[in-house]
Amino acid sequence: MPIAPPYFPMPAAEYLIAVAILLTGLMGAAAWIDWKTWRIPKRLTVGMFALGVIMQLIGGAWLGSQGRPGWLLDGGTALGLVDGLLFSLAGAITGFAIFFGFWIMGVAGGGDVKHATALGAWVGPWFFLGILFFSMLVVAALTVVSLLSGLAKGKPKGDAPMAPTAAKPGKRRLMSFSLPLAVATLILFLLIFRVPLGLSNS
């Protein structure tokens, strides 16, 4: 069952749902570890990045071998491999560039930058922007909850847990992005797969 538009390699519902479950699980594991330790292990982010590239190489090769249009390139398995690689790297670069900017501003840590880069390698540039949009909504919701909780406890600024910021030693950021990104990834996949999952008829 094809799922398009928008473009995402391997347009077969069963495969894409499996990929979505795997990625969501990895994002959830990263969020859990980050919540407990305020850091995301480098081996996890590097592993996620490598696996994301591999999945897109497989997807691009499959599309090319089936004569299906790719992201940028069409025409056989070899070009499909290149197309999948370009798709993955474009997503990784998008994630890195945005979160590197956040890191410079002191609102994200170095682990968030690596985590976003790995996520981009899985989903490509456009889906990454969609996940970022939903993650900002999650951040806003968590901020409101924190403020309301703080007001209820007589602390006007809230009492959200603070994490060290690698960009500016001695300063602390309000929260990690791993949880918002994980929740946003789940939301986006539920929207994409709402028909195959029986959540919607259209």
Buried (B, 14 or more C-beta within 10 A) or exposed (E): EEBEEEBBBBBBBEBBBEBBEEBBEBBBBBBEBBBEEBBBBEEBBEEBBEBBBEBBBBBBBBBBEEEBBBBEBBEEEEBBBBBBBBBBBBBBBBBBBBBBEBBEEBBBBBBBBBBBBBBBBBBBBBBBBBBBEBBEEBBEEBBEEBBEEBEEEEEEEBEBEEBBBBBEEEEEBBBBBBBBBBBBBBBBBBEBBEEBEEEEEE
